[in-house]
Amino acid sequence: MSPQHSGNAPTRLGAATAVAGRIEYLRRLSVVFASELRISIVTELFLREMSAKQFYEEHGGGSIPRVDRHFKKLAKHGWLQHVRSETGGRRRGATEHFYRTPELAVFDNETWSQVPYSMRVALSWKTFKVLAERVRDALAAGTLEARADSHLSWKAPLLDRLGWERVVGVVDALFESIFEEQNEARQRMLRSGERPMVATLGLAVFESPSGSTGDSHGLEVPRLEQIDAESPVPLSRRVSKVFADELCLKIVGEANAREISAPLFHAELGGDSIAGVRRRFKMLDQIGWLKKTREETGGERRGAIEHFYRASGPAIFDNEGWADVPDAVKPTYSWKTFRSLAERVKVAIAAGTFEARLDSHLSWSVMRLDEQGWEVVAAAVEGLLGAVTREWEEAEVRLAESGEKPIPATIALAAFESPQDAAKAP
C-alpha cells in the first residue's frame, strides 16, 4: 500500500492541541518511513498477525535477522503490538513472536496540512510513479486485461464545492473498505485453501488547471525550485529525516514560502543555535529538500558567505523509466489511457493544483484476494464510477443555478490483477 493520505480527519481538537498532536504523529511516522520495508510490514500486519520469520518467508525483506530488527524497532515505537509467542515444532527450541499493527501509516487531512507543500508534492509524485510501474508490469505480464471486470479509466468533471466533497468522500470510503474486504477474503481462504490473487487498486482525485496556461484556479501555491535529478537517498528516508525533527519541518515550510538562509531563519525564528540551524540547512540541501538559489557577502557578514535557499520540487522527466514498456503494449488502449493520465498529473503538479487542496486523494494498494473478494472490489469500483457520474451531472445543474466557479477535477480509478511477485517487500 502507498503511504499516502486519505481524506478522513480525526475528531477536531483545539487548534494548538491539534497541531501539537499532528507534529507528534509525524515523528511517529518518521519511524515507519525510515525504511520501505517498515512500510510493507506495517501494512501487512494491519491485516493479520505475523512473526518476522513468517513475513520473510512470504514477502521477503533481505534476511530474517534484517526483518526481525525492523519488527523490534516498530514494536518499540508502538507500530506493532505483541499478540502471542510460540515454541516447539520446527522452531527447535526458539520462540517465535507474533505481532499485529494497531493502525495504518496514512495521513489524515490535519496531518497532511502540517507537511510542507514541496514534500506533499514529492510524496504524491513518488506514489504516482510506483502506481505507473505497477500498471506497466501488469500490462507486460498480460494480467491487467486478463479479467473482463478489470478497470482503468479517468474522468475530468467540472464540480462545485459540494460535488467535490462528495466525490472525495466516496473515494475515501472505498480506500478504507478494501482493508475490511482483504481481511474477510483472508479468512475465507484459510478455510477453503484457495490460492490468493494479487490485485492493485489505485485511486486519485485532484484539481487540474482550468486551462493550458497553467492557471491554478485562484489557489495560492508556493514556487518550487526544480531539482536536476532524483536524490540518491530513498524518498522514504528523506521524509523520515524531516518528520523526526520539527525544526526541519519549519525550515522546509519557510523555504516553500520565501527565499531563506540559515542566519535569517535563526534571527527570526530561532529554534536552536546558529550552528544547529546551519547543520540542518546543510542536511536538507544534501538530501534534496532545499536548493541553493544565490549567495551574498559583505555588510555584517564580515567576509562570510550567506547561502539562500528555496524549497525544491520533485524531478519530473519527459521520459520516465516506467514508461519503457514493451512495443506490444504501447498501442494498447489501457497504456494510452494511463499515459494521458500521467500527462494530466504532470501538468497539475507544474501548475500547483495537484496538491493545492488538502482533501485531494492519491493512493494505491496491493490486495491479496479470493475470487469472491475480487468480485466485491470490482463491483465497488464500478459503483464508484457511477457515483462520480451522478455527482458530475448534479454539479452541472447546481453550477448553472448558483454561478459558483467550477472546480476542474480529475478522477482516476484502477483495479486490476498484478503479477504474483508484485507483493514482495524490498
C-alpha positions in Angstrom: 0.0 0.0 0.0 1.1 3.5 -0.7 1.8 5.6 2.4 -0.4 8.3 1.0 -3.1 10.4 2.5 -6.8 9.8 2.7 -9.4 12.4 3.5 -10.9 11.2 6.8 -9.9 13.6 9.5 -10.0 12.7 13.2 -12.2 14.4 15.8 -11.1 18.1 15.8 -9.4 19.4 18.9 -8.3 22.9 19.9 -6.0 24.5 17.3 -2.8 24.4 19.4 -3.5 20.9 20.7 -4.4 19.6 17.3 -1.2 20.9 15.7 1.0 19.5 18.5 -0.7 16.2 18.1 -0.2 16.1 14.4 3.5 17.0 14.8 3.9 14.2 17.3 2.2 11.8 14.8 4.7 12.9 12.1 7.5 12.0 14.5 5.9 8.5 14.9 5.6 8.3 11.1 9.3 9.0 10.7 9.9 5.6 12.3 7.9 3.8 9.6 9.2 6.0 6.8 12.8 5.3 7.7 12.6 2.1 5.5 10.4 0.9 2.7 10.4 -2.5 4.4 8.9 -1.0 7.5 6.0 0.5 5.4 5.4 -3.0 4.0 5.5 -4.6 7.5 3.0 -2.1 9.0 0.6 -2.5 6.0 0.7 -6.3 6.0 0.4 -6.7 9.8 -2.6 -4.4 9.8 -4.5 -7.3 8.1 -3.3 -10.2 10.2 -0.8 -11.2 12.9 2.6 -12.4 11.7 6.1 -13.1 13.0 9.3 -11.8 11.5 10.1 -15.3 10.2 6.6 -15.7 8.6 6.8 -12.2 7.0 10.2 -13.0 5.5 9.0 -16.4 4.1 6.0 -14.8 2.4 7.2 -11.4 1.4 11.0 -11.3 1.5 12.9 -8.4 3.1 16.6 -9.4 2.7 17.0 -11.8 5.6 15.2 -13.0 8.7 17.6 -11.1 11.0 17.0 -7.9 9.0 13.2 -8.3 9.1 13.4 -9.1 12.8 15.4 -5.9 13.5 12.7 -3.8 11.8 9.9 -5.7 13.7 11.6 -4.8 17.0 12.1 -1.1 16.1 8.4 -0.8 15.1 7.3 -2.5 18.2 9.4 -0.2 20.4 7.6 2.8 18.9 4.1 1.3 19.1 3.6 0.5 15.5 3.5 -3.3 16.3 1.8 -4.9 19.3 2.9 -8.3 20.6 0.0 -10.8 20.3 1.4 -14.1 21.3 4.5 -16.3 21.3 5.0 -20.0 20.2 7.7 -22.6 20.7 8.2 -26.2 19.6 7.8 -27.8 16.2 10.4 -26.7 13.6 11.5 -23.8 15.8 14.0 -26.2 17.6 13.7 -24.5 21.0 13.4 -21.0 19.7 10.5 -18.7 20.5 8.5 -17.2 17.6 6.8 -13.9 18.4 3.7 -12.8 16.6 2.5 -9.2 16.2 -0.3 -7.0 14.8 -0.4 -3.4 13.6 -3.0 -1.3 15.5 -3.1 1.4 12.9 -2.0 2.2 9.3 0.7 4.7 8.5 -1.5 7.0 6.5 -2.1 10.7 6.6 -5.4 12.3 7.6 -6.1 15.8 6.3 -5.0 17.5 9.5 -1.6 15.7 9.5 -1.2 16.3 5.7 -1.7 20.0 6.3 1.4 20.0 8.6 3.6 18.6 5.8 5.3 21.4 3.7 3.8 21.7 0.3 7.0 20.7 -1.5 7.1 17.4 0.5 3.5 16.7 -0.3 4.2 17.1 -4.0 7.2 14.8 -3.8 5.3 12.1 -1.9 2.4 12.3 -4.3 4.7 12.1 -7.4 6.5 9.1 -5.9 3.2 7.4 -5.2 2.0 8.0 -8.8 5.3 6.7 -10.2 5.0 3.5 -8.3 1.4 3.0 -9.5 2.7 3.6 -13.0 5.2 0.9 -12.6 2.5 -1.5 -11.4 0.4 -0.7 -14.5 3.4 -1.2 -16.8 4.3 -4.5 -15.2 0.7 -5.8 -15.3 0.4 -4.9 -18.9 3.7 -6.5 -19.8 2.7 -9.7 -17.9 -0.7 -9.7 -19.5 -2.6 -9.6 -16.2 -4.0 -6.1 -16.4 -6.6 -7.0 -19.1 -6.9 -10.7 -18.2 -10.1 -10.2 -16.3 -13.2 -8.7 -18.0 -14.1 -6.7 -14.9 -10.6 -5.0 -14.6 -10.8 -1.2 -14.6 -8.5 1.6 -15.7 -10.0 5.0 -16.5 -10.1 8.7 -15.7 -12.7 11.4 -16.0 -12.4 15.2 -15.9 -15.6 16.6 -14.5 -16.4 20.2 -13.5 -17.6 20.1 -9.9 -18.9 22.6 -7.4 -17.7 22.5 -3.8 -20.4 20.1 -2.7 -19.8 17.8 -5.6 -16.0 17.8 -4.9 -16.6 17.0 -1.2 -19.0 14.1 -2.1 -16.6 12.6 -4.7 -13.7 12.8 -2.3 -15.9 11.2 0.4 -16.9 8.2 -1.7 -13.2 7.6 -2.8 -12.0 7.8 0.8 -14.7 5.3 1.8 -13.6 2.8 -0.8 -10.0 3.2 0.3 -11.0 2.2 3.8 -13.3 -0.6 2.8 -10.7 -2.6 0.9 -8.9 -3.4 4.2 -12.0 -5.0 5.6 -12.6 -7.0 2.4 -9.0 -8.2 2.4 -9.4 -9.4 6.0 -12.6 -11.2 5.1 -11.0 -12.7 2.0 -8.1 -14.0 4.1 -10.4 -15.7 6.5 -12.3 -17.4 3.6 -9.0 -18.6 2.0 -7.8 -20.1 5.3 -11.0 -22.2 5.3 -11.1 -23.0 1.6 -7.4 -23.3 0.7 -8.0 -21.1 -2.4 -4.8 -19.5 -3.7 -4.9 -15.7 -3.5 -4.7 -13.5 -6.5 -2.6 -10.3 -6.2 -4.5 -7.2 -7.3 -3.8 -3.5 -7.4 -6.2 -0.7 -6.6 -5.4 2.9 -7.5 -7.5 5.9 -6.6 -6.9 9.6 -7.4 -8.9 12.8 -7.1 -7.1 16.1 -7.7 -7.7 19.5 -9.1 -6.4 20.2 -12.6 -5.5 23.6 -14.1 -8.5 25.2 -15.7 -6.7 25.9 -19.0 -3.5 25.3 -20.9 -1.9 28.4 -19.4 -1.4 26.5 -16.1 -4.0 28.6 -14.2 -4.1 27.3 -10.6 -7.7 28.5 -10.3 -7.1 31.1 -7.7 -5.3 28.8 -5.3 -2.1 30.1 -3.7 0.8 27.7 -4.2 4.5 28.1 -3.5 7.0 28.4 -6.2 9.4 25.4 -6.1 12.9 25.1 -7.4 13.1 22.0 -9.6 15.9 19.6 -8.6 18.0 18.4 -11.5 17.8 14.7 -10.6 16.3 12.5 -8.1 18.2 12.3 -4.8 20.2 9.2 -4.3 18.7 9.0 -0.8 15.4 7.0 -1.0 12.3 9.2 -0.6 11.1 7.4 2.5 14.3 8.0 4.3 14.4 11.7 3.2 10.9 12.1 4.5 11.8 10.3 7.8 14.6 12.8 8.5 12.3 15.8 8.3 9.4 14.2 10.1 11.6 13.3 13.0 12.7 17.0 13.6 10.2 19.7 14.0 12.8 22.4 13.2 13.5 20.7 9.8 9.7 20.9 9.1 9.8 24.6 9.9 12.8 25.2 7.7 11.3 23.4 4.7 8.0 25.2 5.3 9.7 28.6 5.3 11.6 27.7 2.2 8.3 27.0 0.5 7.1 30.5 1.3 10.2 32.5 0.5 13.9 32.6 -0.1 15.7 31.9 3.2 19.1 31.4 4.7 20.3 29.8 7.9 21.2 33.2 9.6 17.9 34.8 8.6 15.9 31.8 9.8 17.9 31.8 13.1 17.4 35.6 13.6 13.7 35.5 13.0 12.6 32.0 14.3 15.5 30.6 16.4 14.8 27.0 17.4 18.4 26.1 18.1 21.9 27.6 18.0 23.1 29.1 14.7 25.4 26.0 14.3 22.4 23.7 14.7 20.3 25.6 12.2 23.2 25.6 9.7 23.6 21.9 10.2 20.0 21.3 9.3 20.1 23.6 6.2 23.2 21.6 5.0 21.5 18.3 5.6 18.2 19.4 3.8 20.3 20.6 0.9 22.2 17.4 0.6 19.1 15.2 0.6 17.2 17.3 -1.9 14.6 19.3 0.1 16.4 22.6 -0.4 18.1 24.1 -3.5 20.5 26.9 -3.2 19.4 30.0 -5.2 22.1 32.6 -4.5 25.0 33.7 -2.3 25.7 37.1 -0.7 28.8 38.5 1.0 29.7 41.9 2.6 28.0 44.0 5.2 27.6 42.4 8.6 28.7 39.1 7.2 32.4 40.1 7.8 33.7 38.1 4.9 31.4 35.1 5.3 29.2 33.8 2.5 25.4 33.7 3.2 23.7 31.0 1.2 20.0 31.4 0.3 17.6 28.6 -0.5 14.2 27.8 -1.8 12.2 24.5 -1.4 12.8 22.1 -4.2 10.2 20.1 -6.1 10.4 16.6 -7.5 12.2 15.8 -10.7 9.6 15.2 -13.4 11.2 13.9 -16.6 9.5 13.6 -20.0 10.9 10.1 -20.5 10.2 8.2 -17.2 11.8 4.8 -16.7 8.4 3.3 -16.0 7.3 4.4 -19.5 9.7 1.8 -21.1 7.0 -0.7 -21.9 7.3 -3.5 -24.5 6.4 -2.4 -28.0 3.4 -4.7 -28.0 2.0 -2.8 -25.0 2.4 0.8 -26.3 -0.5 0.8 -28.8 -3.0 -0.8 -26.2 -5.9 1.3 -25.1 -5.0 0.8 -21.4 -1.5 2.1 -21.8 -2.7 5.1 -23.8 -5.3 5.8 -21.2 -2.7 5.7 -18.4 -0.1 7.9 -20.4 -2.8 10.5 -20.8 -3.5 10.4 -17.1 0.3 10.8 -16.4 0.3 13.9 -18.5 -2.6 15.4 -16.5 -0.7 14.6 -13.3 2.5 16.4 -14.6 0.6 19.4 -15.7 -1.3 19.7 -12.4 2.0 19.4 -10.4 3.7 22.0 -12.6 0.7 24.4 -12.2 0.5 23.9 -8.5 -3.1 22.5 -8.4 -2.2 18.8 -7.7 -1.6 19.3 -4.0 -3.3 22.7 -3.6 -6.3 21.1 -1.9 -5.6 19.2 1.3 -8.6 16.9 0.8 -7.3 15.6 -2.6 -6.7 11.8 -2.7 -3.9 9.7 -4.2 -3.3 6.1 -3.1 -2.6 2.6 -4.3 -2.9 -0.7 -2.5 -1.7 -4.2 -3.1 -4.6 -6.7 -2.3 -4.5 -10.4 -1.9 -8.0 -11.6 -2.6 -10.0 -14.7 -3.3 -12.4 -14.7 -6.3 -15.3 -13.5 -4.1 -13.2 -10.7 -2.7 -12.1 -9.6 -6.2 -15.8 -9.5 -7.3 -16.6 -7.3 -4.3 -13.8 -4.9 -5.1 -14.6 -4.8 -8.8 -18.2 -4.1 -8.1 -17.3 -1.3 -5.6 -15.1 0.4 -8.3 -17.9 0.1 -10.8 -20.3 1.6 -8.2 -17.8 4.4 -7.5 -17.6 5.2 -11.2 -21.4 5.5 -11.3 -21.4 7.8 -8.2 -18.9 10.1 -9.8 -21.0 10.3 -13.0 -24.1 11.2 -10.9 -22.2 13.9 -8.9 -20.9 15.4 -12.2 -24.4 15.7 -13.6 -25.8 17.1 -10.3 -23.0 19.6 -10.0 -23.6 20.9 -13.6 -27.2 21.7 -12.5 -26.1 23.4 -9.3 -23.4 25.4 -11.1 -25.8 26.7 -13.7 -28.1 27.9 -10.9 -25.5 29.3 -8.5 -22.9 30.8 -10.7 -20.2 29.3 -8.4 -16.8 29.0 -10.0 -16.3 25.3 -11.0 -13.5 23.1 -9.8 -11.9 21.3 -12.8 -11.3 17.9 -11.2 -9.5 14.7 -12.4 -10.8 11.4 -11.0 -8.9 8.2 -11.8 -9.8 4.7 -10.9 -7.8 1.5 -11.4 -8.4 -2.1 -10.3 -6.5 -5.0 -12.0 -4.7 -8.2 -11.4 -0.9 -7.9 -10.9 1.8 -10.5 -11.4 2.2 -12.8 -8.4 5.6 -11.4 -7.4 4.2 -7.9 -7.2 3.6 -8.1 -3.5 7.2 -8.8 -2.5 8.8 -6.4 0.1 12.0 -4.6 -0.7 
